[in-house]
Amino acid sequence: MGEEITGRFKDHEGVELFRRCRVEANDRGALVVCHGLGEHSGRYTGVFEAARKAGLSYFALDHRGFGQSAGKRGVIDRFDQFLLGVRSLVEFAREKIGAGKRFFSLAIRWAV
């Protein structure tokens, strides 16, 4: 791939979520980034650069109601809405990087 790819996908309730990733064929694994409360994936460019230097693909999404994703701004009604969005991102990442590669995650807290 070489360049960052952005796109959208629908979550389990049909809400459109934004994602970004960069994948290289020879990457040794992948980093999945989950932003914190009041943030969006675009704030993690430094983390993405560090992942690339370490030979890792990266994947991130804007949670429902944050950044470029649809939904009421700043609101996730149920925690499973958050978890299922992340699950969809991880499934997408597994498809893109293939079997046998390691996964790492960075999740920022949601407490205020």
PyMOL commands that place a pseudoatom at each C-alpha (Angstrom):
pseudoatom trace, name=CA, resn=MET, resi=1, chain=A, elem=C, hetatm=0, pos=[0.000, 0.000, 0.000]
pseudoatom trace, name=CA, resn=GLY, resi=2, chain=A, elem=C, hetatm=0, pos=[2.535, 2.610, 1.061]
pseudoatom trace, name=CA, resn=GLU, resi=3, chain=A, elem=C, hetatm=0, pos=[0.254, 5.534, 1.813]
pseudoatom trace, name=CA, resn=GLU, resi=4, chain=A, elem=C, hetatm=0, pos=[-2.296, 6.095, 4.538]
pseudoatom trace, name=CA, resn=ILE, resi=5, chain=A, elem=C, hetatm=0, pos=[-5.691, 4.866, 3.420]
pseudoatom trace, name=CA, resn=THR, resi=6, chain=A, elem=C, hetatm=0, pos=[-8.849, 6.347, 4.869]
pseudoatom trace, name=CA, resn=GLY, resi=7, chain=A, elem=C, hetatm=0, pos=[-12.363, 5.072, 4.517]
pseudoatom trace, name=CA, resn=ARG, resi=8, chain=A, elem=C, hetatm=0, pos=[-15.695, 4.488, 6.137]
pseudoatom trace, name=CA, resn=PHE, resi=9, chain=A, elem=C, hetatm=0, pos=[-17.582, 1.424, 7.276]
pseudoatom trace, name=CA, resn=LYS, resi=10, chain=A, elem=C, hetatm=0, pos=[-20.900, 0.796, 9.000]
pseudoatom trace, name=CA, resn=ASP, resi=11, chain=A, elem=C, hetatm=0, pos=[-21.015, -0.467, 12.561]
pseudoatom trace, name=CA, resn=HIS, resi=12, chain=A, elem=C, hetatm=0, pos=[-23.416, -3.145, 13.814]
pseudoatom trace, name=CA, resn=GLU, resi=13, chain=A, elem=C, hetatm=0, pos=[-26.228, -0.564, 14.027]
pseudoatom trace, name=CA, resn=GLY, resi=14, chain=A, elem=C, hetatm=0, pos=[-25.591, 0.981, 10.605]
pseudoatom trace, name=CA, resn=VAL, resi=15, chain=A, elem=C, hetatm=0, pos=[-23.765, 4.085, 11.872]
pseudoatom trace, name=CA, resn=GLU, resi=16, chain=A, elem=C, hetatm=0, pos=[-20.956, 5.150, 9.547]
pseudoatom trace, name=CA, resn=LEU, resi=17, chain=A, elem=C, hetatm=0, pos=[-17.522, 5.142, 11.207]
pseudoatom trace, name=CA, resn=PHE, resi=18, chain=A, elem=C, hetatm=0, pos=[-14.285, 6.619, 9.860]
pseudoatom trace, name=CA, resn=ARG, resi=19, chain=A, elem=C, hetatm=0, pos=[-11.048, 4.612, 9.814]
pseudoatom trace, name=CA, resn=ARG, resi=20, chain=A, elem=C, hetatm=0, pos=[-7.465, 5.137, 8.732]
pseudoatom trace, name=CA, resn=CYS, resi=21, chain=A, elem=C, hetatm=0, pos=[-4.653, 2.668, 8.176]
pseudoatom trace, name=CA, resn=ARG, resi=22, chain=A, elem=C, hetatm=0, pos=[-1.317, 2.073, 6.548]
pseudoatom trace, name=CA, resn=VAL, resi=23, chain=A, elem=C, hetatm=0, pos=[-0.173, -1.404, 5.616]
pseudoatom trace, name=CA, resn=GLU, resi=24, chain=A, elem=C, hetatm=0, pos=[3.049, -2.616, 4.001]
pseudoatom trace, name=CA, resn=ALA, resi=25, chain=A, elem=C, hetatm=0, pos=[3.445, -6.197, 2.782]
pseudoatom trace, name=CA, resn=ASN, resi=26, chain=A, elem=C, hetatm=0, pos=[6.619, -6.784, 4.818]
pseudoatom trace, name=CA, resn=ASP, resi=27, chain=A, elem=C, hetatm=0, pos=[5.306, -5.372, 8.138]
pseudoatom trace, name=CA, resn=ARG, resi=28, chain=A, elem=C, hetatm=0, pos=[5.955, -7.616, 11.136]
pseudoatom trace, name=CA, resn=GLY, resi=29, chain=A, elem=C, hetatm=0, pos=[2.672, -6.816, 12.873]
pseudoatom trace, name=CA, resn=ALA, resi=30, chain=A, elem=C, hetatm=0, pos=[0.006, -4.219, 13.456]
pseudoatom trace, name=CA, resn=LEU, resi=31, chain=A, elem=C, hetatm=0, pos=[-0.904, -1.532, 15.966]
pseudoatom trace, name=CA, resn=VAL, resi=32, chain=A, elem=C, hetatm=0, pos=[-4.584, -0.812, 16.592]
pseudoatom trace, name=CA, resn=VAL, resi=33, chain=A, elem=C, hetatm=0, pos=[-5.194, 2.622, 18.141]
pseudoatom trace, name=CA, resn=CYS, resi=34, chain=A, elem=C, hetatm=0, pos=[-8.369, 3.538, 20.052]
pseudoatom trace, name=CA, resn=HIS, resi=35, chain=A, elem=C, hetatm=0, pos=[-8.563, 7.240, 20.865]
pseudoatom trace, name=CA, resn=GLY, resi=36, chain=A, elem=C, hetatm=0, pos=[-9.820, 8.636, 24.153]
pseudoatom trace, name=CA, resn=LEU, resi=37, chain=A, elem=C, hetatm=0, pos=[-12.834, 10.690, 25.163]
pseudoatom trace, name=CA, resn=GLY, resi=38, chain=A, elem=C, hetatm=0, pos=[-13.138, 13.953, 23.252]
pseudoatom trace, name=CA, resn=GLU, resi=39, chain=A, elem=C, hetatm=0, pos=[-10.477, 12.983, 20.702]
pseudoatom trace, name=CA, resn=HIS, resi=40, chain=A, elem=C, hetatm=0, pos=[-10.211, 11.542, 17.203]
pseudoatom trace, name=CA, resn=SER, resi=41, chain=A, elem=C, hetatm=0, pos=[-7.731, 9.333, 15.378]
pseudoatom trace, name=CA, resn=GLY, resi=42, chain=A, elem=C, hetatm=0, pos=[-6.073, 12.284, 13.647]
pseudoatom trace, name=CA, resn=ARG, resi=43, chain=A, elem=C, hetatm=0, pos=[-4.423, 13.285, 16.924]
pseudoatom trace, name=CA, resn=TYR, resi=44, chain=A, elem=C, hetatm=0, pos=[-2.163, 10.223, 16.817]
pseudoatom trace, name=CA, resn=THR, resi=45, chain=A, elem=C, hetatm=0, pos=[0.098, 10.976, 13.842]
pseudoatom trace, name=CA, resn=GLY, resi=46, chain=A, elem=C, hetatm=0, pos=[3.189, 10.760, 16.079]
pseudoatom trace, name=CA, resn=VAL, resi=47, chain=A, elem=C, hetatm=0, pos=[2.124, 7.303, 17.240]
pseudoatom trace, name=CA, resn=PHE, resi=48, chain=A, elem=C, hetatm=0, pos=[1.522, 6.256, 13.632]
pseudoatom trace, name=CA, resn=GLU, resi=49, chain=A, elem=C, hetatm=0, pos=[5.001, 7.466, 12.643]
pseudoatom trace, name=CA, resn=ALA, resi=50, chain=A, elem=C, hetatm=0, pos=[6.573, 5.493, 15.518]
pseudoatom trace, name=CA, resn=ALA, resi=51, chain=A, elem=C, hetatm=0, pos=[4.627, 2.386, 14.466]
pseudoatom trace, name=CA, resn=ARG, resi=52, chain=A, elem=C, hetatm=0, pos=[5.923, 2.718, 10.913]
pseudoatom trace, name=CA, resn=LYS, resi=53, chain=A, elem=C, hetatm=0, pos=[9.517, 3.081, 12.145]
pseudoatom trace, name=CA, resn=ALA, resi=54, chain=A, elem=C, hetatm=0, pos=[9.029, -0.120, 14.169]
pseudoatom trace, name=CA, resn=GLY, resi=55, chain=A, elem=C, hetatm=0, pos=[7.822, -2.006, 11.081]
pseudoatom trace, name=CA, resn=LEU, resi=56, chain=A, elem=C, hetatm=0, pos=[4.176, -2.068, 12.129]
pseudoatom trace, name=CA, resn=SER, resi=57, chain=A, elem=C, hetatm=0, pos=[1.055, -1.407, 10.120]
pseudoatom trace, name=CA, resn=TYR, resi=58, chain=A, elem=C, hetatm=0, pos=[-1.417, 0.834, 11.922]
pseudoatom trace, name=CA, resn=PHE, resi=59, chain=A, elem=C, hetatm=0, pos=[-5.182, 0.962, 12.125]
pseudoatom trace, name=CA, resn=ALA, resi=60, chain=A, elem=C, hetatm=0, pos=[-7.366, 3.524, 13.893]
pseudoatom trace, name=CA, resn=LEU, resi=61, chain=A, elem=C, hetatm=0, pos=[-10.969, 4.637, 13.859]
pseudoatom trace, name=CA, resn=ASP, resi=62, chain=A, elem=C, hetatm=0, pos=[-12.967, 7.609, 15.030]
pseudoatom trace, name=CA, resn=HIS, resi=63, chain=A, elem=C, hetatm=0, pos=[-15.456, 6.231, 17.520]
pseudoatom trace, name=CA, resn=ARG, resi=64, chain=A, elem=C, hetatm=0, pos=[-19.153, 6.874, 16.998]
pseudoatom trace, name=CA, resn=GLY, resi=65, chain=A, elem=C, hetatm=0, pos=[-19.885, 10.578, 17.565]
pseudoatom trace, name=CA, resn=PHE, resi=66, chain=A, elem=C, hetatm=0, pos=[-16.217, 11.621, 17.390]
pseudoatom trace, name=CA, resn=GLY, resi=67, chain=A, elem=C, hetatm=0, pos=[-13.978, 13.032, 14.658]
pseudoatom trace, name=CA, resn=GLN, resi=68, chain=A, elem=C, hetatm=0, pos=[-15.179, 12.156, 11.170]
pseudoatom trace, name=CA, resn=SER, resi=69, chain=A, elem=C, hetatm=0, pos=[-17.587, 9.407, 12.289]
pseudoatom trace, name=CA, resn=ALA, resi=70, chain=A, elem=C, hetatm=0, pos=[-21.345, 9.844, 12.294]
pseudoatom trace, name=CA, resn=GLY, resi=71, chain=A, elem=C, hetatm=0, pos=[-23.448, 9.887, 15.432]
pseudoatom trace, name=CA, resn=LYS, resi=72, chain=A, elem=C, hetatm=0, pos=[-24.439, 12.365, 18.094]
pseudoatom trace, name=CA, resn=ARG, resi=73, chain=A, elem=C, hetatm=0, pos=[-21.296, 14.334, 18.940]
pseudoatom trace, name=CA, resn=GLY, resi=74, chain=A, elem=C, hetatm=0, pos=[-19.472, 12.915, 21.947]
pseudoatom trace, name=CA, resn=VAL, resi=75, chain=A, elem=C, hetatm=0, pos=[-22.136, 10.352, 22.807]
pseudoatom trace, name=CA, resn=ILE, resi=76, chain=A, elem=C, hetatm=0, pos=[-21.915, 6.580, 23.026]
pseudoatom trace, name=CA, resn=ASP, resi=77, chain=A, elem=C, hetatm=0, pos=[-25.135, 5.353, 24.624]
pseudoatom trace, name=CA, resn=ARG, resi=78, chain=A, elem=C, hetatm=0, pos=[-23.860, 1.890, 25.529]
pseudoatom trace, name=CA, resn=PHE, resi=79, chain=A, elem=C, hetatm=0, pos=[-20.338, 0.591, 25.980]
pseudoatom trace, name=CA, resn=ASP, resi=80, chain=A, elem=C, hetatm=0, pos=[-21.005, -2.243, 23.519]
pseudoatom trace, name=CA, resn=GLN, resi=81, chain=A, elem=C, hetatm=0, pos=[-21.363, 0.383, 20.767]
pseudoatom trace, name=CA, resn=PHE, resi=82, chain=A, elem=C, hetatm=0, pos=[-17.738, 1.310, 21.423]
pseudoatom trace, name=CA, resn=LEU, resi=83, chain=A, elem=C, hetatm=0, pos=[-16.549, -2.302, 21.707]
pseudoatom trace, name=CA, resn=LEU, resi=84, chain=A, elem=C, hetatm=0, pos=[-18.278, -3.518, 18.551]
pseudoatom trace, name=CA, resn=GLY, resi=85, chain=A, elem=C, hetatm=0, pos=[-16.800, -0.637, 16.541]
pseudoatom trace, name=CA, resn=VAL, resi=86, chain=A, elem=C, hetatm=0, pos=[-13.335, -1.622, 17.779]
pseudoatom trace, name=CA, resn=ARG, resi=87, chain=A, elem=C, hetatm=0, pos=[-14.066, -5.277, 17.010]
pseudoatom trace, name=CA, resn=SER, resi=88, chain=A, elem=C, hetatm=0, pos=[-14.950, -4.361, 13.420]
pseudoatom trace, name=CA, resn=LEU, resi=89, chain=A, elem=C, hetatm=0, pos=[-11.669, -2.461, 13.102]
pseudoatom trace, name=CA, resn=VAL, resi=90, chain=A, elem=C, hetatm=0, pos=[-9.653, -5.417, 14.442]
pseudoatom trace, name=CA, resn=GLU, resi=91, chain=A, elem=C, hetatm=0, pos=[-11.389, -7.800, 12.017]
pseudoatom trace, name=CA, resn=PHE, resi=92, chain=A, elem=C, hetatm=0, pos=[-10.562, -5.430, 9.155]
pseudoatom trace, name=CA, resn=ALA, resi=93, chain=A, elem=C, hetatm=0, pos=[-6.934, -5.239, 10.335]
pseudoatom trace, name=CA, resn=ARG, resi=94, chain=A, elem=C, hetatm=0, pos=[-6.626, -9.044, 10.502]
pseudoatom trace, name=CA, resn=GLU, resi=95, chain=A, elem=C, hetatm=0, pos=[-7.887, -9.311, 6.924]
pseudoatom trace, name=CA, resn=LYS, resi=96, chain=A, elem=C, hetatm=0, pos=[-5.356, -6.739, 5.726]
pseudoatom trace, name=CA, resn=ILE, resi=97, chain=A, elem=C, hetatm=0, pos=[-2.187, -7.987, 7.445]
pseudoatom trace, name=CA, resn=GLY, resi=98, chain=A, elem=C, hetatm=0, pos=[-2.805, -11.726, 7.178]
pseudoatom trace, name=CA, resn=ALA, resi=99, chain=A, elem=C, hetatm=0, pos=[-2.271, -14.618, 9.535]
pseudoatom trace, name=CA, resn=GLY, resi=100, chain=A, elem=C, hetatm=0, pos=[0.685, -15.139, 11.813]
pseudoatom trace, name=CA, resn=LYS, resi=101, chain=A, elem=C, hetatm=0, pos=[1.543, -11.502, 12.521]
pseudoatom trace, name=CA, resn=ARG, resi=102, chain=A, elem=C, hetatm=0, pos=[1.445, -9.921, 15.962]
pseudoatom trace, name=CA, resn=PHE, resi=103, chain=A, elem=C, hetatm=0, pos=[-1.142, -7.381, 17.092]
pseudoatom trace, name=CA, resn=PHE, resi=104, chain=A, elem=C, hetatm=0, pos=[-0.573, -4.573, 19.554]
pseudoatom trace, name=CA, resn=SER, resi=105, chain=A, elem=C, hetatm=0, pos=[-3.134, -2.136, 20.879]
pseudoatom trace, name=CA, resn=LEU, resi=106, chain=A, elem=C, hetatm=0, pos=[-3.065, 1.349, 22.284]
pseudoatom trace, name=CA, resn=ALA, resi=107, chain=A, elem=C, hetatm=0, pos=[-6.279, 2.360, 24.011]
pseudoatom trace, name=CA, resn=ILE, resi=108, chain=A, elem=C, hetatm=0, pos=[-6.609, 5.744, 25.670]
pseudoatom trace, name=CA, resn=ARG, resi=109, chain=A, elem=C, hetatm=0, pos=[-8.806, 5.993, 28.746]
pseudoatom trace, name=CA, resn=TRP, resi=110, chain=A, elem=C, hetatm=0, pos=[-12.352, 7.270, 28.616]
pseudoatom trace, name=CA, resn=ALA, resi=111, chain=A, elem=C, hetatm=0, pos=[-12.510, 8.691, 32.133]
pseudoatom trace, name=CA, resn=VAL, resi=112, chain=A, elem=C, hetatm=0, pos=[-12.896, 12.406, 32.703]
for i in range(1, 112): cmd.bond("trace and resi %d" % i, "trace and resi %d" % (i + 1))
show_as sticks, trace
zoom trace
